[in-house]
């Protein structure tokens, strides 16, 4: 047996602090001149430190446990070492089994939580899209109802002495207070000004029916401005007003048209 093998059996007991005094003295004297045994002792102590930390933390490194238990199992100096080794192996199983079960439960819980959170976001996104689509569908249905209403009042508004001639079309369903106005060839209004559409009732003063500015091509579409239901219209007119709107039309009237 080599010198390293002779003292190698004592290294595990020395790392545990259980090597008797006479043997400990001989080992420590040998360690002064043997770098290999010193390195092996430091590795065993490091493995023991990792093993001790594992009792209050996560799963210890498998290599550290195996190295320490193998070193202890190979130690022949104590007569009851097989029993001690078997006891340590049993303790290792009892320590690892609860940790393994807890780790599996933690991973499963995290996976289920992540899946539930992702599904919740998907459901919320689908609900938002459904609400938006429902609103767009209702708006489209209202437009179609106004355009196809047999009792709707259709008014063509024209302007004189302008080239190209601006034109406007108002479709008004009084029972629902629904109005769709479309115009083309409108010149841009002056700065800080806008066009205002007026509903001229059979009796009383004109009622504001919406502010608008045409696009670069002079076109505009005004859909369902706020109007009282059941109001009978005699005509529609357009004037140029401040951007905030006016309570009464400012002369001159730019476009006007009566019911067809």
C-alpha positions, 0 to 999 in steps of 0.5 A: 500500500502506498503512503497516499493510500495509507493516509487516504483512509484517514482523510475522511475521518479527519474532515469529519473531525473524528480521527483519534489524536495519535492518528491525527498527529501522524496525518497532520505531519504527513500533510506538511509534505504531501500536497496531494493529500492536502488537496484531497482533504480540502476537497472533502472539507468543501464537500462537507460544507456544501452538504451542510449548506444543503440542509437549509437550501436547495438540493446539494451538488450530487458530486459533493454528496457522492464524494463524501459518502464514498470516502466514508464508506471506504474508511475501514478504521471504525467497526460500525462504519457499514452501519454508519454508511447505511444510515447516511444513505438512508438519511440522504434518501429521506432528505432528497425525497421531500426536496424532489417532491417539493421541486416537482410541485413548485415546477408544476405550480409555476407552469400552471400559473404561467399557463393560467396567466397567459390564457387570462391575457388571451381571453382579455384580448379576445373580449376587447376585440369582441367589444370593438367588433360589436361596436363597429357592427352596430355602427355599420348597422345604423348606417345601413338602416339610415341609407336604406330607410324608406322614410328617410329625407334626402337633401342635396346641398349645392353652392352657386358660382364656385368651380368646381361646384361643391356638393353635399348630400344629407340623408335624415331619418327623423324617427331615429334622429339619424343623419348621414352627410357627405360632401365633395369639392369643399374648399378649405375654411379659413384658419381657426374656422370650420364648417357647421351643418345646420338642420332647419326645422319646420318651426323655430331656429336652425339646430347645430348638426355637427362641425367638420373640416374637409380633407385635402380633396375637399371631401367629408363624411359626417355620421350621426351627429347628436340630434333629437329624435322625431324632429321634422326637417325642412332643409339643411344648410352649411355656414363657416363658423369658429372651430368651437361652433356657434349657437346660431348660423353666421351669414352668409350661408355657404350651401343649402338644400330642401327636402326632396 
